[in-house]
Amino acid sequence: MPVFKVIEIMASSPKSWEDATIIAVKTAGETLKGICSVYIHHMSAQVENNKISEYRVNAKITFEVLN
């Protein structure tokens, strides 16, 4: 029976929320194996001079720890 673990990480991008999500998964993948899903828990943005300067996501990453 597989066992999964969920961690929450924050990531940001100057491009988009989608890019911030890609960065979150890529960064988590540097130390975790068996990533099977990502759930975006929260999205926010930093605003400077009435323009979005940074997109931020709180991502819940699920990975398998035991099979």
N, C-alpha and C positions, 0 to 999 in steps of 0.2 A: 504494500500500500504506500503510495507516494506521500511525502510530507513536504509542505510548502511553507515558506517564510515570506512575510511582507515587511519591507522597509520603506520609509518615507524620506525622500530627498528633495532639495530645492535646486532648481537650475534656472539660468537666465540666458537670454539672447537679445542682441540688438535688432534681429530680423523679425521674429514672429514667435507666437506661442508654440506652433508646430516645431520650429527649430529648437526652442528651449526643451521640448519633450525629447527630441532626437538626441540632444546633448545629454539629458538626464540618463537615457538608456545607454548611450555610448559610454559615459563616465562610469555608471554602475557596472557595465560589462567588463571594465578593466580589472575588477576584483571579484566579480561574481560570475558563476557559471550556472547555466540552466534557467536563465530569465525566460519566463513564459508570458508575462503580461505587464502592462503599465496602465494605471488608472490615474487620471489627472484629478486630484482632489480640489485644487484651488488654482485660479489664474489671477494674476494682477499685473500691473504695469507701472513703471516709473515714468513720470511726466516732467519734461523740462522745456521751458519756453513754449508751452501749449502744444507740445508734440511728444509722442511716446518715444522715450529714449531706450527703454529696456523692457522686454517682456519676461515675466517670471511665472514659473509653474511649481506647484508642490505635487510631486509625482509619487505614487505608491507603486513600488516595483515588487512583483511577485516572482520568486524563484524556487526551484526544487532543491531541497536539502537532503532528502533521503528517498530512495526508491526501493 
